[in-house]
Amino acid sequence: MALSVLSNLAHEPAPLSADGIKAGAADVAQRLPALLLAAERIAATVEQGVHGRRRTGPGEVFWQYRTYSPGDELKRLDWRASAKSDRLYLRQLEWSASQSVYLWCDLSPSMQYGSRRDVPTKIERAEILTLALAAVLSRAGERVGLLGHPEPPSAGRNIAERLAERLFRSARQSADVPSLPPPVELPSHAHALLISDFLSPLSDLQDVIGRLAHRGVHGHLLQVLDPAEMAMPFKGRVRFLGLEQEGDLLMSRAEHIREQYLERLEAHQQGLRDLARHAGWSMTVHVTDQSAAGALLGLYHWLAADRRLRR
């Protein structure tokens, strides 16, 4: 049984009728502006705190001056700036080659879980982080796309809106959304950010990460979990309902399995870290009662550091 089903509030979605599909479409239409607004707010907050990303390299935008050193190309000397001082100065341009960043957001039923009304569901937080990161990256000149989507990565002011429409369209195409990224081939040296609860078997996740890493893709795993999944706070008689057809489990004393559950969760997360490390990737954990802006800032700094080290 997946770790994510341990909740007495979980439920298994019923098959949708025609009226249900219409109601779902209306719900999506209502959620879209709210999600975009939240993503935009978080993106703006993060942009104010981003530092250390700019660096020298091929480009057309002037960045800064630095003093001349023996061996530097004379054609890069700025004679006007040098004439004002007793030193020679070179013009440095800002590195401006854009990168292709592929984002994947888990839309499977297990992501619909939320243990409390005052915290978002896992899928809401994952969607907001996906859209917010897309907004930040596109403003920085990067090309952003959804992993598995036929349209190639692109940049632009409305990239978050376009990705939001694609996310919701993908979620409505099938009642059985997979919990793993699709088996697609990405360009070598692209970047992939995968956002999920990653509660699938480690062997399945190893196949996904290994396939991408074999192509030279640089990646990061962001595991999004609910506070109840991190703490297992349930007591007494509890019925756990499987969100992905795992079946139900009725326990008379749920607190008796807390220690075993926490050990299993820690072992699973350590296995994820090991898979990421062996592939040259990285991994972080985000809990939905924590700051979304903090998680986004960490993702952005990971990408900036990855580019500095690997280019």
N, C-alpha and C positions, 0 to 999 in steps of 0.2 A: 504494500500500500504506500502510495506517495506520501512524503512527509507533509505536503501542503494540505492534506484532507483532514488534519487533526483540528477540527473545530466543530462545536455544536451549532454553529451558525451557517455552516457551508451547505450548499444545495446543488443538486445536479440539474442543469438547464433542461427544460422539457422541449420536445420538438416544436418548431414554430409553425403556426398556421398562417394563412394569408393575412389575417388581421394582425397576427403577431408580428409578421414581417413589416407591415405598415407602421405598427406602433414602435418597432425597433428603429425603423428609418427616422421617425419623428424624434425619437430619443437621441439618435446620432446627431440630427440637425441641431438639437438644443445643446448637446454637449460640445460640439465643435467650437463655437465661439468661446465658451468658457475655458476649454483646454488650451486654445491658442492664446487667450489672454493670460492664463497662468504661465504658459511657456514663455511668452514674451516678457512678462514681469521678471521671471527667474533669469532669463537671458540677459536682460538689461542690468540686473544686479550683479551678475557674474562678470560682465564686461567691464564694470567699474573696478573690479578687483584683479583683473588679469594683468600679469606682468611677466617679463622675461621671454616673451614669444618672438619678438622681433630680432632679427639678426642680419648680418651682411650676406651678400650673395648677388647672383644675377638678377637684375631688375632695372626699373626706370625711375624709381622714386628715391630722391635724396634722403639719406638718413642722418649722417653726421660727418664731421671732419675727424681725422686723426693725423698725428705728426708723421712725417716721412721717415722711413727707415731704409738703410742701404739694401738694395735689391728690389725695392718697390718699382712698379712700372711708372715711368715719368709721365706717360700720357694721362695718368690719373691725378696729377698735381693740379691743384686749384690755385692759379697764379694770383687771382684777385685776393683770396683769403691770405695767401702767403705774403703778399706785398704789405699787408697791414702789421706784420710781425717779423721778427728775426728768425722765424722757423718756417719750414716748408710743410704745407698741409695737403693731404689727399682727401678727395671726396669719396665717401662710402655710400653705396646704394643699398636699399633694403631688399633682402631676398624675397622674391615674389612669385616663385613657381608654385602653382596651386597643386593640391593633393586631392586624390579621390578617396572619400571616406564613405564607407558603406555602413548603414545602421540597420539593426534588426531588433524588433520589439516583439516579444512573446505575447501572442494574443489568444493562447489556449485557455480552456475553462479554468484551470487551476489558478490563473492570474486574476480571476474575478473575485478572489477571496479577500475579505476584510473583516477583522475580528471586532472592530469597534466603529461606532458611528463618527467619532471625532478624528479618525485617520482615513486617508484614501485607500481604496483597494490597490492591490499590486499593479493591476493593469492601468489604472488611472495614473499612478506615479510613473510607471514605465513609459506611457505615452507622452506625458508632460516632459520628462527628461529627454526623450527622443526628439521631440519637436524643439525644445529649448536649445539642445546641442546643435541641431540643424541650423537654427537661427544664428547662433554665435559663430559657427563655422562659415556659413555663407557670407556673413558680414566681413569675415576675415579673408574672403576671397577663395575659400576652398570649394570644391565640387562635392556635393552631398547627394546620396541616393539611398534607396532602400534595398537591402540585400534580397535578391530573388525577384525584384521587380524588373520588368522588361525595359523600362526607361533608364537610360544611363545617368550617372551622377551629373548634377548641374548646380549652378550658383544663381543667385538672384535675390531680390528683396522679398519675394513671396514664396521662398522655398519651403518654409514651415507650413504654409497653407496647402501647398501642393502635396507635401508628404502626409499631412493630416487626412486629406481626402483619400489618398491611396491606402493609408492604414485602415480607415473605416471601411473602405470598399473591400479590402482583403478580409476583414473580420466578418463581413456579411456574406461572402461568397460561399462559405461552407460552415455547417454546424459543427464540424469536427476539425477545428484548426490544429495543426500539429504543434507540438511543444518544442520542436527542434528546428533550426534554420534549414532552408531547402538546400539540396546538394547542387550548388551552382559553382561555376568556375569564375574566380575573380582575377583581375590583372595582377601580375607580380608587383610586389612592393606597395600595394594598396593598403588601406587601413580598414579594419572591421571592428565595430563596437557591437557586442551582443548583450542585450538587456533581457533578463529572464529570472525566474526563481531557480532555474537550473536544478530541479529536483528529479530530473530524469536519471536513469542508470548511468554511472560513470563511463561504462563501455560505449554507450551511444554518444555521449559527449566527447569522448576521446576520438571517435571517428570523425565528428564534425570539426573539431579543432585541428586534428592531424591533417585532414584534407585541405583546409585553408592554409595552414602553416607550410605544407609541402609546396604550395604555390608561392611562398615568400610573402604571404600576407601578414602584416603586423596587426595584432589584435589585443582586445581587452574585454574581459568578462565583468559585467556589473550584475551581481546577484541581488535581486529585490525581494525582500521578505517582510512579512507582517510581524508586528511585535509578538503576537501569540506563537508564531512559528519559531521565534527565537527563545521564548521563555517557557512554553508549555504550561500555562497558568491554570488549567482546568482541574476541577475537583469534583468528586462524587460521580454520580451516574451521568454519563455523557454518551451521546450517539454521534459518531464521526461519519459524515456522509462523503463518499467519493465523488469528486468533481469530474473525474475523467474515467468513469466506469471501473473504478477499483473495487466497488462494492462498499457496503456499510460495515461499521464496526461499533458494537455496543459494549461499553465498559462500565462496570459498577463502581470502580475506584480509579478514575483516570490519573490521580496523583501518583499511583503506584508505578506507572511507567515513565514518569518525568525524567528520572536520572538516565534510564536507558535511552529515551528519546534524545536527550541532549547529547549524550555520547555519540549516538548515531549521526546526529546533525553535524557535530564537530568533525567526525570522521569523513562525512560526505564533503564538507567544505574544505578540509585538508586535501582530499582527493582532487577537488577542483583546482586548488592552488598548485598542486603538483602537475596536473595536466597542463595548466597555463605556463608554468615555469619551464617544463620540458619543451614546449613549443616556442619559447621565447616571448610568450605573452605575459599579461599581468591580470590580476583579479582584485576587485574590491566588493564589499558587501554594503548594501544600503537598506535600512529599515524604514518603513513608511511613516513612522512617527518622528523621523529625523528631518533636518532641513533639506529640501530639494536643491536649494542653491548650493549648499555645501557639496552635495554629490556631483552636481554639474561642474563646479569649479575643479573638483578632483579629476573628472574626466577630461576637461580641457587642458589641465596641466599635464596629464598623462600624454595626450596627443602632442603637445608642444615639446615635451622632453623626448618623446619617441622620435620626432622629426629631427631634433638637434643631434641625436646620437646616431641616426641611421642614414642621414643624407650625406 
